[in-house]
Amino acid sequence: MIFRYLATGCNFSALAFYFARGNNTVSKIVADTTRNIWECLKDLYMPVPTAEKWKTIADRFQDLWNLPNCIGAIDGKHIRIQKIPKSGSSNFNYKSYHSLVLMASCDADGIFTTIDVGQAGRNSDGEVFRACRLGRWLDINGLDIPTGIKLPHDQGDIQMFPYYFVADEAFPLKSYLMRPYPRRVLDNKKRIFNYRLSRGRKTIECAFGMMASKFKVLSTPILCVNEETISSIIRCMCVLHNFIRIREGRAYQPQYHKETEMNMNIGMNLELENENNNLPTRNSASGLRDYLSNYFIQPQSALPWQWNYCTS
C-alpha cells in the first residue's frame, strides 16, 4: 500500500477503495509504515558521515566535477502539502502554495548525506539553513569534518584550505559554505568561479529531480492533516531514494571536453590579467572564495572549456 501511495500519489480515499480499508486505517498504515521504513534504513543508507567518509566524498567531487575539497551540495526543496488545519499562513510560500521545506545535502553522486524536514514553507532557504540542525552543527564544527588540506597542484600560500559545502545565492557565505558571486559584480574570473561551483552544486538539484521522478506523490499536494506524518513521508522518500540509488543506480562518469585554440588564448590572457592581483585576507570567507577563484584560473587547475564562460 505504501509503495503504491508514494509511486502514484493517489489520495487516501482511492487507496481505501482499492485495498478495501477505511480512510482512517489507510492514514494510520501510511504514518506507521513510513516511520518504520525510515527507522530501519537510515543507519544503513543515510548514516552520519565520519571523517573518512567526508574525505571520500571530497575525492569523488574532485574526480567527477573538478571541485577540490568539496564535501557536499546543499539546497532546500519546497514539498507541496495541503493546508494544515489551524496553521494559518505559516506554510504559505513565495510560490503561492503551502509547503514544508526539505533542507538536504548530498554527495557527488546525488545521494543524500543529511536531511532536515519540517521547517515552515514561508521561510527562505537561508533562514531554514540557519535554523536547521545541519547549519547549527556546522557553526560549532560538530560533524567530524576533517581538517583542511592543500588544494591539488596549488602553488599558493594556503597549506590547509578547509573542506566546504556548495550552495546557491540564497545561502550565506561561510568558510565551510561557498556560494556564487553576485551577478551584478561579475568579471571573467568570477564567472569562471560561478561555473566551476555550479558543476558541483547541480548534484543536489539532480537528487531532488531523481526523487521526484520516482515518487509521484511529490507531483501533487500531500494530503495529510498531521504535520508529523508529512515529515515521516518525506524522510521515507529520501532514504528510499538512497536505497535505490546505491543498489540499482547508475554511477556518474567524468565528462571530458575538447579544448580549442581560442579557449586557450582566453585562458592565457585571463591568467596574466590576474597574475599580479593582491589576494585578500585568508581568515575570512570572502578571502577563501577569492583564493579559490584565483586557483581555478591557474594553468594547473583550469579546465580547457571553462573559458567559454568568459565574455571577453
Salt bridges, closest charged atoms under 4 A:
ASP32 OD2 - LYS28 NZ 2.76
ASP32 OD1 - ARG35 NH2 2.68
GLU39 OE1 - LYS42 NZ 3.37
GLU52 OE2 - LYS55 NZ 3.99
ASP109 OD2 - ARG60 NE 2.88
ASP116 OD2 - ARG133 NE 3.30
ASP157 OD1 - ARG282 NH2 3.04
GLU169 OE2 - ARG183 NE 3.92
